[in-house]
């Protein structure tokens, strides 16, 4: 923790009644009797607030912003069951829920709330800003459109036949899980070699090594979650954010 900031664990509910747990970072010398700009930081897909999101939030607090990094629903310390669910609609909602929370702090200027979305949350933050005009600016870091990669494959590599085959597998898996069968997870590989694709390699080199590892960041999401991503284009209305800056 920087000696220039304070950090407080906070919680609030999204509109689904799920408790979101976050770390609130404040400049140590901040005058709480004045209004200050705020930054919401979303974690990478599969990440948690203690990793990159917390680093960005702390750095922004050092620069005078009220900053908050949160765990997505069903993940990290946030609520929601069953665990390790991935939902584009709910992950987008989590950003708006965080706007609800931060905008009701007496020391925050509601007209100066911005968002930083890292990796997968870059897509979720843009989707949130498309409809939540309380978000006045969006910055993304290594933005990754999870809806596109799920529905089209990396660089559009998923053929129509392959997509339909995978959708059939998910449908079969839903029947199995409904009848009490094992929940299948999509996750990063436990080891890499010369045949590992570059995206998995980069994720591995962050999440599976000591510099980035956190026990709450398992990088596992249920296979059946992919139905939603194939049916929920995150960037569909990106032009409507203008003239707010991205």
FENMODA-V692804 format. One record per backbone hydrogen bond with DSSP energy under -1.0 kcal/mol. CO is the residue of the C=O (numbers start at 0). NH is the residue of the N-H. If there is no record, write none. Layout:
# FENMODA-V692804
co: [CO	CO]
nh: [NH	NH]
This chain:
# FENMODA-V692804
co: [1	3	5	7	9	11	13	17	18	19	20	21	22	23	24	25	26	30	35	36	37	38	39	40	41	43	47	50	51	52	53	54	55	56	57	59	60	65	66	67	68	71	73	74	78	83	86	87	88	89	91	92	93	94	95	96	97	98	100	101	104	106	108	111	112	113	114	115	116	117	118	118	119	120	121	122	123	124	125	127	127	130	131	136	138	140	143	144	145	146	147	148	151	152	158	159	160	161	162	163	164	165	166	167	168	169	170	171	172	173	174	175	176	183	185	192	196	197	198	199	200	202	202	203	208	208	213	215	220	221	222	223	225	227	232	234	236	237	240	244]
nh: [4	27	25	23	21	19	16	13	78	11	70	9	68	7	66	5	29	33	108	65	113	67	115	69	117	46	50	54	55	56	57	58	59	60	61	64	63	38	24	40	22	74	83	77	73	221	90	91	92	93	95	96	97	98	99	100	101	102	103	104	107	35	111	37	135	39	138	41	140	120	121	143	123	124	125	126	127	128	129	130	131	132	134	114	116	118	145	148	149	150	151	152	157	155	162	163	164	165	166	167	168	169	170	171	172	173	174	175	176	177	178	180	179	222	220	195	200	201	202	203	204	205	206	207	211	212	216	217	185	224	225	226	229	230	235	237	239	240	243	137]
